Amino acid sequence: MRLGIGCGWRASLAAYIQQRPAVTFVEVLAEDLPAHGPLPPALEVLRERGCQVVVHGVSLSLGSAEGLDPRALEHLCRVAERVRAPLVSEHVCFVRAGGLDSGHLLPVPRTAASLEVLVENVRRAQAALPVPLALENIASPLEWPGAEWEEPVFLSLLLEQTGAQLLLDAANLYAQSVNCGVDVGRWLDAAPLHRLAYVHAAGGTRRGGLYHDTHAHPLPAPLLPVLEALRARREIPGLMLERDDRFPPAAELDAELAQLARTAGLPWEGGTGEQSRAA
Amino acid sequence: MSNPARRELAAQQAALARALLGQGPVPGGFNAGRVAAMAETLAHKRLHAAARAWPLLARQLGDAWAVRFAATCAGTPLPPHHGPLLDGWRVAEVLEGEGLLGPAATRELLGARLRFRRGPEEGLQPRTGAWAWALARSAEGRCLALRLAGRTFSVWLPGRRAPSPPPPASSPPT
């Protein structure tokens, strides 16, 4: 499946995306959409023009040793059905533990026990979901003690045992290279790129000596070499921009999407959308 | 997996979550500086998520939003469902109790009350009935809202700024 160039669908970007026929897929946050009742009409307009809608979850907590929250899984399934998603994605992380919700994607230890929990939870999610699942690497300045594997090897084991696909977040990988000294080339060499479904790119900023993947700043220049290094190893089937806040003028988003398309070797035809069939 | 191994991992995850939410010490083996940095990121994210869920309330408070939020929500755990909505709801209710809720934020609170009921514990239950009503007290008076057949109606009630319990509707306007 080839997704092409995409953009994270947010209510504030709905009008922008609607006028960009070159955007061939969007990613919606499962938590932003209702399981019942009306969906945003703008999404229906996109679907009608052939734009694919991938569902992305942030609260399933696949790494939780306490197991999955059936309500979160049920919601993810319903939303995936409602938008007829070709694919659902989630993170290799935990969100909840001990009755607390961190509201954030937290790292899991890279140990055999943690891998076993992830495999079990991922299989359970796959059994419930109507479409394939892709798993994303997160950014975390925190490292658990006692890691038994490097992150790309851990991801390979997880995907091998579950058959899940890879959602590679290039900005998270860049953050890991800045904050934790990860070598991007070595990481990519060891990662399960043959399972690559699509790629995330986003902006961030440096604060307090750390790089923060904020989704609220322009793409950092050093992100492009990360994407080039990926493309040198594997064709990029889909690449999307995540922008969640401090939305810039349309021209700035156009420039970022065009740059991503060029870097990934993906089409960005008539990007600014004179031929838009927007309703 | 054996239950003890799973329980141990669950306990380790809970300990890390507590540390990151400012409710426990840094677990052994973690870099304390990095835990503190991440805890700050989490707090910042929670504050902004609530402001996004309550744009009118956040606009009314302006720079005071962070102070009000810290006083109301910082000591309480983020609820597992509808966290940002519930966080802002708590701030709105504090202002409502003080008679400081502006008209726009009052409508925002009424909108939340028409969609959800505050459960017996900390959660929010969707109000799925065909109709619902809600009442909120603003700086300027009380407002009654009604949701019926998918439409929302609201009306400002006569009466002065009401202490709790509300005075009779015949009270003269201030």
Boltz contact constraints between the chains, C-beta under 6 A:
constraints:
  - contact:
      token1: [A, 65]
      token2: [B, 6]
      max_distance: 6.0
  - contact:
      token1: [A, 65]
      token2: [B, 9]
      max_distance: 6.0
  - contact:
      token1: [A, 65]
      token2: [B, 10]
      max_distance: 6.0
  - contact:
      token1: [A, 65]
      token2: [B, 13]
      max_distance: 6.0
  - contact:
      token1: [A, 66]
      token2: [B, 10]
      max_distance: 6.0
  - contact:
      token1: [A, 94]
      token2: [B, 13]
      max_distance: 6.0
  - contact:
      token1: [A, 97]
      token2: [B, 13]
      max_distance: 6.0
  - contact:
      token1: [A, 97]
      token2: [B, 14]
      max_distance: 6.0
  - contact:
      token1: [A, 97]
      token2: [B, 17]
      max_distance: 6.0
  - contact:
      token1: [A, 98]
      token2: [B, 14]
      max_distance: 6.0
  - contact:
      token1: [A, 100]
      token2: [B, 17]
      max_distance: 6.0
  - contact:
      token1: [A, 100]
      token2: [B, 21]
      max_distance: 6.0
  - contact:
      token1: [A, 100]
      token2: [B, 77]
      max_distance: 6.0
  - contact:
      token1: [A, 101]
      token2: [B, 78]
      max_distance: 6.0
  - contact:
      token1: [A, 101]
      token2: [B, 80]
      max_distance: 6.0
  - contact:
      token1: [A, 102]
      token2: [B, 17]
      max_distance: 6.0
  - contact:
      token1: [A, 102]
      token2: [B, 20]
      max_distance: 6.0
  - contact:
      token1: [A, 103]
      token2: [B, 46]
      max_distance: 6.0
  - contact:
      token1: [A, 103]
      token2: [B, 78]
      max_distance: 6.0
  - contact:
      token1: [A, 103]
      token2: [B, 83]
      max_distance: 6.0
  - contact:
      token1: [A, 104]
      token2: [B, 42]
      max_distance: 6.0
  - contact:
      token1: [A, 113]
      token2: [B, 5]
      max_distance: 6.0
  - contact:
      token1: [A, 113]
      token2: [B, 9]
      max_distance: 6.0
  - contact:
      token1: [A, 116]
      token2: [B, 1]
      max_distance: 6.0
  - contact:
      token1: [A, 141]
      token2: [B, 34]
      max_distance: 6.0
  - contact:
      token1: [A, 142]
      token2: [B, 34]
      max_distance: 6.0
  - contact:
      token1: [A, 142]
      token2: [B, 38]
      max_distance: 6.0
  - contact:
      token1: [A, 145]
      token2: [B, 29]
      max_distance: 6.0
  - contact:
      token1: [A, 210]
      token2: [B, 37]
      max_distance: 6.0
